[in-house]
Amino acid sequence: MKLAGISLVIFDLDGTLIDAYPAITRSFNYTMRNLHYKIQAARVIRRAVGWGDRCLLQPFVAPEDLDAALALYRRHHAKSLVRYSRLLPGVKALLSGLKNRSFLLAVASNRPTRFSNILINHLGIRKYFDRVLCGDKIAHMKPHPQILRTIISGFSLKPRQALYVGDMFIDAQTGRRANVKTVMVSTGSSSIAELRKEKPFKIIPRVKDLAKFI
């Protein structure tokens, strides 16, 4: 059954459209080594992703080292993203198909704008998006609904005309708080159980499966 009345599809980036976890892991552990902290397993780092890079590092370093850690991480990450990130299967075909059907497309990410743009441009998907809004450009990051509300109002649309697609339980919370129908993909850092607990509109295995009902 196809969804009706949707004009705008808003996507999260990491874990939804893009697999940047190898790049994040490399930059994270580069930072830990250089500041003489314990390196972490990829699964530990993956579970900490989604709240912005400062929140990613904060639990693992002393408060007095956080600014230095963030500077090291960001310097390394600008190069790591280009080398170790990839689109998830079917993303370009999905985005192209939606644009050909005249949907408005946007990105809502807690990742800083600089790094979101590196990813989007390097992976060749910038042309598909009508708006990219990131956590450093708003007062409140996800799961606060501000990012979705800002994008939707910017197109003079109502929440019922938008669909949000994400991978973390905080994405489901964001969609619910913004009164936006939300689809979760199971390719990110939240478990199926965590996603189900938030009761999104739908949970799908891969983002390319979105084409089946929109």
Beta strands, then each sheet from edge to edge (+ up, - down):
strand 1: 8-11
strand 2: 18-19
strand 3: 86-87
strand 4: 104-109
strand 5: 131-134
strand 6: 162-166
strand 7: 181-185
strand 8: 202-204
sheet 1: 5+ 4+ 1+ 6+ 7+ 8+
sheet 2: 2+ 3-
end
